[in-house]
Amino acid sequence: MSLPYTAPWLLAPMEGVTEPLFRGMVLGLHSPAELGGACTEFVRVSSAPLPRRVLRAHLGAQGPIPVALQLMGSDLQHLATTAARAVEVGAPVLDLNFGCPAKGALRGCAGSALMDDPERLRELVAATCEAADGRVPVTAKLRAGGDDDSRLEELVDAACTGGAALVTMHARTRAEAYSVDADWERLRRAADAARAHGVPVCGNGGVDRHADLEALRRETGCAYAMVGRGALADPWIFSGHEASGAEAAGFLLAYGRGLEAQGASTRGAAARVKQLLGHWRVGGLVPDEEARRSWLRERDPEALFARLEACVPQGARGSD
Ligand SMILES: Cc1cc2nc3c(=O)[nH]c(=O)nc-3n(C[C@H](O)[C@H](O)[C@H](O)COP(=O)(O)O)c2cc1C
């Protein structure tokens, strides 16, 4: 089934980060030719199917760049019922998470626990495809394996025979978590394995700069490239625009103030801004690790926002 993505570059799902506000801000910086699609953070399906209002809240409004809804679960029936509801509330793509290494996911035999059980993974993809009933594509996001990458091809085969329209491969195993450099050779293996099924692969892991996007496709044969933390370091990464200090600080301020407008406390909003500053690279705000530490040490949330405001020319401040 054809995918609605408008370009071969996708923003990765990131729990606690790619909620509708941050995601919408990144999408707003790009045209559909620069950024082809995004994804919600994972939505956990555990003891019961999820209500439509929860799915709607995660999905937010759809604009010109499609946003997939990501589900994570291990109960076939609950997952299928939730998938059918997700289609009803307007998800243009259903993505299944088989990569989450969190203990909760592993205990529930969901997320990356499925890296040890390709047959179950196939059943989950198939049940979701059946529930989607050809109305929207179902995609699967995998890691390169559990303890090692020896079953990579088997996992890709399972996702493809289950009916996935796209397989996203995060180039690290569950055991490696985020600790090692992404091994793009694994992306090439995934692309080769999926080609036999006529299924495209989205390579993920280690895209830090704009130029890495095309390099990943060129070097691995993947049809798509997905960016996670690279977009936290540089929300403009898909266009290659080099943000000025004012643009960079303006983005962080708008994010923090936007969170407050949604009901977050100033402290909570500042903590989320700091989470971005932990990765941030553009606009000269974080020239070195000492500067990063200085941002992250800032305990007074208003002082943090005042420091950011000082980087934005007066006329350009949204609230002035
Ligand atoms: C803070 C954070 C939250 C994440 N949450 C999710 C998630 O909800 N679903 C998912 O499939 N992957 C999640 N991931 C994994 C990313 O989507 C991506 O696969 C990973 O970060 C590797 O890509 P990168 O090297 O470009 O960051 C998360 C990663 C981070 C850093």
The ligand as a Tripos MOL2 file, in Angstrom:
@<TRIPOS>MOLECULE
LIG
   31    33     1     0     0
SMALL
NO_CHARGES

@<TRIPOS>ATOM
      1 C1         13.9970   10.7730   24.0870 C.3       1 LIG1
      2 C2         13.7360    9.6720   23.1000 C.ar      1 LIG1
      3 C3         12.4800    9.1030   23.0460 C.ar      1 LIG1
      4 C4         12.2070    8.0860   22.1200 C.ar      1 LIG1
      5 N1         10.9260    7.5900   22.0370 N.ar      1 LIG1
      6 C5         10.6270    6.7110   21.0370 C.ar      1 LIG1
      7 C6          9.2740    6.3170   20.7970 C.ar      1 LIG1
      8 O1          8.3200    6.7740   21.4570 O.2       1 LIG1
      9 N2          9.0630    5.4180   19.8000 N.ar      1 LIG1
     10 C7         10.0800    4.8970   19.0310 C.ar      1 LIG1
     11 O2          9.8290    4.0880   18.1360 O.2       1 LIG1
     12 N3         11.3570    5.2810   19.2290 N.ar      1 LIG1
     13 C8         11.6420    6.1780   20.1860 C.ar      1 LIG1
     14 N4         12.9250    6.6240   20.3220 N.ar      1 LIG1
     15 C9         13.9600    6.1470   19.3720 C.3       1 LIG1
     16 C10        14.0780    7.1090   18.1760 C.3       1 LIG1
     17 O3         12.8790    7.1350   17.4250 O.3       1 LIG1
     18 C11        15.2360    6.6960   17.2550 C.3       1 LIG1
     19 O4         14.9860    5.3920   16.7970 O.3       1 LIG1
     20 C12        16.5820    6.7230   17.9780 C.3       1 LIG1
     21 O5         16.7390    7.9080   18.7280 O.3       1 LIG1
     22 C13        17.7460    6.5830   16.9900 C.3       1 LIG1
     23 O6         17.7630    7.6530   16.0710 O.3       1 LIG1
     24 P1         18.7960    8.8870   16.2350 P.3       1 LIG1
     25 O7         20.1860    8.3040   16.2900 O.co2     1 LIG1
     26 O8         18.5340    9.7170   14.9950 O.co2     1 LIG1
     27 O9         18.4440    9.5910   17.5070 O.co2     1 LIG1
     28 C14        13.2240    7.6130   21.2540 C.ar      1 LIG1
     29 C15        14.4990    8.1900   21.3330 C.ar      1 LIG1
     30 C16        14.7580    9.2020   22.2270 C.ar      1 LIG1
     31 C17        16.1430    9.8190   22.2450 C.3       1 LIG1
@<TRIPOS>BOND
     1     1     2 1
     2     2     3 ar
     3     2    30 ar
     4     3     4 ar
     5     4     5 ar
     6     4    28 ar
     7     5     6 ar
     8     6     7 ar
     9     6    13 1
    10     7     8 2
    11     7     9 ar
    12     9    10 ar
    13    10    11 2
    14    10    12 ar
    15    12    13 ar
    16    13    14 ar
    17    14    15 1
    18    14    28 ar
    19    15    16 1
    20    16    17 1
    21    16    18 1
    22    18    19 1
    23    18    20 1
    24    20    21 1
    25    20    22 1
    26    22    23 1
    27    23    24 1
    28    24    25 2
    29    24    26 1
    30    24    27 1
    31    28    29 ar
    32    29    30 ar
    33    30    31 1
@<TRIPOS>SUBSTRUCTURE
     1 LIG1         1 GROUP 0 **** ****
